Amino acid sequence: MHRFVVKNENIDENSIIICGDDLKHLRQVLRLKIGDRIRAFDGEGMEYDAVLIDIDKQHAKAKIISSFKSEAEPRIKLTLFQGLPKGDKMDLIIQKSVELGIYKIVPVITERTVVLLDEKTSKKKTDRWTKIAKEAAKQCNRAYIPEIHEPIKFDEMLKKIGEHDAAVMMYEKEEKKCLKELLKCYTINEIKDIALLIGAEGGFSTEEATKCQTAGFNTASFGKRILRTETAAISAVSIIMYEMGELQ
């Protein structure tokens, strides 16, 4: 069944309204007709099975048959604090993290971040990343669209760590504990919210690592190999979700 994102203001007790890019896709690509069944979701966890009853150039209207809360969302709320990488690597990180069940993604400007963004460019990139998250959520059967935050500075990120039950920093200089071993220290039923920090190209400076540990981060490594930033992000999200029982 074809899936569409519908804003809350376009949902009432009996019907939903589809417009914008989704309407274009519905009419010109899928060529759906009145009487066809669709599934819509509001980006906040609710899903709607509906039947198309009207289609024109401005909108498509569908009658709601049933509504229900999605069962595809993880119990764990995992927030990825991602050191801002070069090029289009962030696109891949967002797409795959959303597919794996990420709750929120916050790009972080670290000491070794190469990319420099002004306010206008930052907003433009965030809008693009949000669109990628939306499409990834639609593709992988999620009904929640993770928030993609605008890039923040490293010290601002440190102030947010207290909002989480646990904080994990992937650090290539950690020699004693790999990620799997660290996660064994957490009681699954007690941990509901995890912060995950991944560095950009070049990792973290010694000063940044010290600040993170002081702020409450637990450091872990991937063992003897050093991964690219995009590989590290996707791998860490996968491992955490698996160890927390979210990929079963």
C-alpha positions in Angstrom: 0.0 0.0 0.0 1.4 3.4 -0.9 2.3 5.7 2.0 2.1 9.4 2.3 3.0 12.0 5.0 0.1 14.2 6.1 0.5 17.2 8.4 -1.8 17.2 11.5 -3.6 20.3 10.2 -4.7 18.2 7.2 -6.2 15.5 9.3 -9.7 15.6 10.8 -11.9 13.0 12.3 -13.1 11.5 9.0 -10.6 12.5 6.3 -7.1 13.5 5.3 -5.9 16.0 2.7 -2.7 15.3 0.6 -1.0 18.2 -1.1 2.5 19.4 -2.1 5.1 17.0 -3.4 3.1 14.0 -2.2 0.1 15.1 -4.3 2.4 15.4 -7.3 3.7 11.9 -6.7 0.2 10.5 -6.2 -1.1 12.0 -9.4 1.8 12.0 -11.8 4.0 9.1 -10.8 1.7 6.6 -9.1 -1.4 7.7 -11.1 -3.8 6.7 -8.3 -7.5 7.1 -8.8 -10.6 7.6 -6.7 -11.3 4.4 -4.9 -7.7 3.4 -4.4 -6.6 2.7 -0.9 -3.6 4.4 0.7 -1.9 4.6 4.1 -1.0 8.0 5.6 1.1 8.9 8.6 1.5 12.2 10.5 5.2 12.0 11.3 4.5 11.7 15.0 3.6 8.0 15.3 0.0 7.8 14.0 -1.0 5.9 10.8 -4.3 6.0 8.8 -5.7 3.6 6.3 -7.9 5.6 3.9 -9.7 5.5 0.5 -9.3 8.3 -2.1 -12.5 10.1 -2.7 -11.4 13.3 -4.5 -8.3 14.2 -6.6 -7.6 17.5 -8.3 -4.6 19.8 -9.0 -4.7 21.4 -5.6 -5.2 18.4 -3.3 -6.3 14.8 -2.9 -8.9 13.9 -0.2 -9.2 10.5 1.3 -11.8 9.0 3.7 -10.3 7.5 6.9 -11.1 3.8 7.3 -9.0 3.2 10.4 -6.4 4.9 12.5 -3.8 3.3 14.8 -0.5 4.0 16.5 2.5 2.6 14.7 4.3 -0.4 16.1 7.5 0.3 14.1 8.9 2.8 16.6 11.7 1.7 19.0 11.3 1.9 22.7 14.7 3.4 23.0 15.1 7.1 22.0 18.5 7.3 20.4 19.9 10.7 19.6 22.9 10.9 17.3 25.2 13.8 17.8 27.2 13.7 14.6 30.4 15.6 14.0 29.6 17.5 10.7 31.4 15.7 7.9 32.5 16.9 4.5 30.6 16.5 1.2 27.3 14.5 1.2 28.2 12.0 3.9 25.6 13.5 6.2 22.9 12.5 3.6 23.9 8.8 4.0 24.2 9.0 7.8 20.7 10.5 8.1 19.1 8.0 5.6 20.5 4.9 7.2 20.1 6.1 10.8 16.4 6.8 10.2 16.0 3.4 8.7 17.6 1.9 11.8 15.2 3.7 14.2 17.0 6.9 15.3 15.0 9.4 17.3 16.9 12.6 16.6 20.0 13.7 14.7 22.0 16.8 15.8 25.0 17.8 13.6 27.8 19.1 15.7 30.6 21.6 14.8 33.8 20.2 16.4 37.4 21.4 16.5 38.2 19.3 13.4 35.1 20.1 11.4 36.2 21.3 8.0 32.7 22.5 6.7 31.9 26.1 7.5 28.2 27.1 7.4 26.6 30.5 7.6 23.1 30.9 8.9 21.5 30.7 5.4 23.5 27.6 4.3 22.8 25.9 7.6 19.1 26.3 7.3 19.2 25.2 3.6 21.1 22.0 4.5 18.8 21.3 7.5 15.8 21.5 5.2 17.4 19.1 2.8 18.3 16.7 5.6 14.8 16.8 6.9 13.5 15.9 3.5 15.9 12.9 3.4 14.7 11.8 6.9 11.0 12.1 5.7 11.7 9.9 2.6 13.6 7.4 4.7 10.8 7.1 7.2 8.3 6.6 4.5 10.4 3.9 2.8 11.1 1.9 6.0 7.5 1.8 7.3 8.0 4.3 10.2 5.3 6.7 11.2 7.6 9.0 13.1 9.9 11.4 11.2 13.0 12.0 13.4 13.9 15.6 14.0 17.0 16.9 12.2 18.4 19.8 14.3 20.4 22.6 12.8 24.1 22.3 13.4 25.3 23.4 16.9 28.6 24.1 18.4 30.5 21.5 20.5 30.1 23.3 23.8 26.4 23.7 23.2 26.1 20.0 22.6 27.8 19.2 26.0 25.0 21.2 27.8 22.4 18.8 26.3 23.8 15.6 27.6 22.0 15.8 31.0 18.7 15.3 29.1 19.7 11.7 28.4 19.8 8.5 30.6 23.1 7.5 29.1 25.8 9.0 26.8 28.2 7.1 24.5 31.1 8.6 22.7 32.9 6.6 20.0 36.6 7.4 20.5 39.4 5.8 18.6 41.8 6.2 21.5 39.7 4.2 23.9 41.7 1.0 24.4 39.9 -0.8 27.2 36.2 -1.0 26.2 34.4 -1.7 22.9 30.9 -0.6 22.3 29.3 -4.0 23.0 31.1 -4.3 26.4 30.0 -0.8 27.3 26.4 -1.5 26.5 26.4 -4.6 28.8 26.8 -2.1 31.7 23.3 -0.7 30.9 20.1 -2.2 32.2 17.9 -2.4 29.1 14.6 -1.8 31.0 16.0 1.2 32.8 17.5 3.0 29.8 15.0 4.9 27.7 17.1 7.7 26.2 20.7 7.4 24.8 23.0 10.1 23.4 25.5 8.8 20.8 28.5 11.0 19.8 30.4 10.4 16.6 33.3 12.6 15.4 33.8 14.1 12.0 36.8 13.3 9.9 39.9 13.3 12.1 37.9 12.4 15.2 38.1 14.5 18.4 41.0 16.5 19.9 42.3 15.5 23.3 40.7 18.5 24.9 37.3 17.7 23.4 37.6 14.1 24.7 38.3 15.3 28.2 35.4 17.7 28.1 33.1 14.9 27.0 34.2 12.5 29.8 33.8 15.3 32.3 30.3 16.0 31.0 29.2 12.4 31.5 30.1 10.6 28.2 31.3 7.0 28.4 33.9 6.2 25.7 34.0 3.1 23.6 35.7 1.9 20.5 35.2 -0.4 17.5 38.2 -2.5 18.4 41.4 -2.5 16.4 40.0 -0.8 13.3 39.3 2.9 12.8 36.1 3.5 10.8 35.2 6.4 8.5 32.8 8.8 10.2 29.8 7.7 8.1 30.6 4.0 8.7 31.1 4.7 12.4 27.7 6.4 12.8 25.8 3.6 11.0 27.6 0.9 12.8 27.2 2.4 16.2 23.5 3.0 15.7 23.1 -0.6 14.5 25.0 -2.1 17.4 23.1 0.0 20.0 19.7 -0.9 18.5 20.6 -4.6 18.4 22.0 -4.7 21.9 18.9 -2.9 23.2 16.6 -5.4 21.6 15.3 -3.1 18.9 16.3 -5.2 15.9 14.5 -8.4 16.8 
